[in-house]
Amino acid sequence: MATAASSLTIASPFSEQRTQIHSLKRSNLPLKHSVPYKANSRNRSRRLGLVVSSVSSPKVELRTGPDDLISSLLSKVANSDGGVTLTPEEHKEVAQVAGELQKYCVSEPVKCPLIFGDWDVVYCSRPTSPGGGYRSVIGRLFFRTKEMIQGIDSPDTVRNRVSFTALGFLDGDVSLTGKLNVLDSEWVQVIFEPPELKVGSLDFKYGFESEVKLRITYVDEKLRLGIGSRGSLFVFRRRQ
């Protein structure tokens, strides 16, 4: 990642002084007493101006590391219902910080063991990407999302789960289990089994298999970033 740097120059509060020489009524005052005074004043003023204009502070480098970017990113997506409540401008800010953070990504993130574990899905640029119809505009009228979790177990198992409250009083969740396939150094493919829905005492599978592709753009002990094949940005925070 490119290091941000700035040069801070202190503007001088001093300005060049001007000394006015008034005409002298006394004609018997030797000329040599007035001329040097005028010349010296101007010389002193010019020297002062040169000294002041040459004063500047040392260059100050403002360094932004991954920890700072992670803190900024998490603060931007906090309390946003996974990104639902953010404005278009705020989504752009999230994307900009994520773009800077991915410059710190390891060279082959799919081979990094840090991808394994349980992660909270704290942001997605498209609300319906995690959770499907349950996270759509209409779906959110009936299902209030409580948490979205993705687990990756070694060597190749992925578990997605969205828990919610239905109609304001029924707790439930929808889950997916899939097999992870590595496509290259950054991209993975996950083929999911049909989703399983649990609401109250009901527990059943429905639908068909599904497939997603995700590019891992950053991973460390705290955070993981991913971009879907349709351009959706995901922010995953490791669960404590």
N, C-alpha and C positions, 0 to 999 in steps of 0.2 A: 504494500500500500504506500502510495505516495505520502510523504510527510509534509504536513502543512507547516509553512514558515511565513513569518511576516517581519518587516523591518519597521520599528517604531521610532519615528523621528520627532524630537521635541522642538516645537516651534519656539523661537526665541521671543521673550517678552520685551526685548530691547529693540529700539529702532535707532537709525543713525541720527545723531545729534547735530543740529545746525546752530552755529554760533554767528550771530549778526554783529557786524562791526559798524557802529554808528560814527558818523563824521565828527571830528573833534574841532571845536571852535578855537582852541588855542593853537595859533600858528607856530609858536616857538617850541612845540613838542617835537622832538626829533622823529623823523619818519621811521628810523630803524627800531623804535620802540613799539610801533603799531604793526608793521609788516610781519615780523616774526610771530607775533601773537596770532594773527589771522592764519598764517600758514600752519603753525603748530596745532591750532584747534582743529583745522581740517584734517591734518595728518592723524591726530589722535582719534578723531571720529571715524576716519577710514579704517584705522587699525582695529578699533573696537568692533566695527561692523564686520571686518574679516574674521576676527576671532569668534564673534558670536555666531556668524553664519556657518562656521566650520564645526560647531559643537553639535554632536548628535549622540544618541544613546547607542550602546552596542546592539547588534542584531539579536532579536529575541525569537527563538524557534518554539512554536507552539506544536507540541507533539500529541497526536491522537492515536492511541493504541486500541487494540481489540476490546479491552475492558471498558474503555470510555464509550466505544460504539455500541457495545452490548447494553450498557446502562441506558444510553440514549434510545436505542431501539425498543427496549422493554418499557421505558417510560411513555413512549409514543403509542404503544398498543395496549397499555394498561386500562382496564375497565372499559374496553371497547366492544365487548361481546364478540371476541374473535375477529374484530375489524368491522363489524356491522355498523357501528355508530360513527365511524370516521368519515370525514368529508373527503371529496376527491383530492383536495390539496394536502390533507393529512396522509392520505394513501401515497401520494408522491413523495412526501418526506420520509415515510417508512421505506419506500423503495430506494431512495437515495442513500440512506444509512446502510441498508442491506447491501447495496452495491459496493460501498466502501469496505464493509466488513468482509465481503467475500474475497477481497484481495489478500486477506490473511489466511485463506483456506490452505490446508495441506494439499500436496500435489495429487494424491490419489485418495480422495475421501472415502470411496466405497471400501477401501482396504483398511480404513482406520477403525480400530476396535471401539472407539468412542461412540460410534453410531448405535451400538447396542444399549438397551435399557428402556425405561419408560419415560415418555415425553408428553408434556401438555402441549396441545395445539393452541397457542395463544393468539395466533393471527393467521388469517388467510385473506388475500386481496379479493377473492370471490367467495362470498359467504356460503354458497351452496356446494363448494368443492368438498369440505369435510361435512359429512352428515346428509348430503343430498337434499331431498325434498323436505326433510325435517328442519333444515336451515333456510329454506326459501322464505319469501315474504309471507306467503300464506301459511307455510308450516310453522313459522314462529308465532303465529296467532294462537296456535293450539299446543305447541311444544316449546317450553322455556328451557333452553340449554343450561345445564349445570356445569358440565365439564366435557372436554374432548381430549382423548388420550390415544397416543400411538405407542405401542410397544414393539421393539425389534429384538427378537431372541436369536442367539447364535444357534445354528449357522445361517438359517434362511426363513425364519417365521416372522410374519408381521401381524400384529393385532391392533385393529382400530375399534374404538368404542366411543359412542356419544351418549351420555346420560342426560336425562331431561325430566321435567315434570309435565305431564299431559293434563290439559284442561284445568290446570291449577291445583290438582290434588292427587293425581296418579303418578307415582314414580316409575320410571322405565329407562330402558337403554336399547340401542341398536348396535350390534357389533359385527365386525368382519374379521375373518381369519384368512391370511393369504401366504403364498410362497414367494420369496424374494429371489429374483434372478439378476445377476450383475451383467449389464450390457457393455460398459466400458469403465474407464477410470472415474467417471462422475455419475453416469446414468444407471438407474436400476429400474426394473420392471417388477410389478407385483400383480399376481393373478389371485383374485379373491374368490372364495366360495360364496354362495348365496348368503345374504345378510340374515342375522338372527335377531328377532325382536322380542323383547320382554317388557310387558306392561302389566303391572299388578300380578295376577296369578297366571297370565297368559305367557306362553313361551313357544315360539315357532319360527321356522325358517320360511323364507319366501323369495321370489324373484329368481335371478340367474347369476352365473359367474360374472365377474367384472375384472377389468384390467386397468391399471394406471402405470404411468411412467413418471419418474421423478429424478431430477438432477440435484445432487447434493452440492451446494455451493459453499457451505461452511459447516464445521463441526468442531466443538471442543467439549470441555467438561460441563459447560453450562447451557450452551445454545447450539441449535442446528438449524440451518436454512435449507430450503428446498424450492425448486421451481418446477411446476408441472409441465407436461407436454403442451398444454394450452396457455402457458404463461402465468399461471397462478403462483403467487409467492406465498410460501408457508414459513412461519416462524414457530419452532419447537423449543420449549424450555424444559430442561431435564427435571423430572419430578424428584423431590427430596425424599 
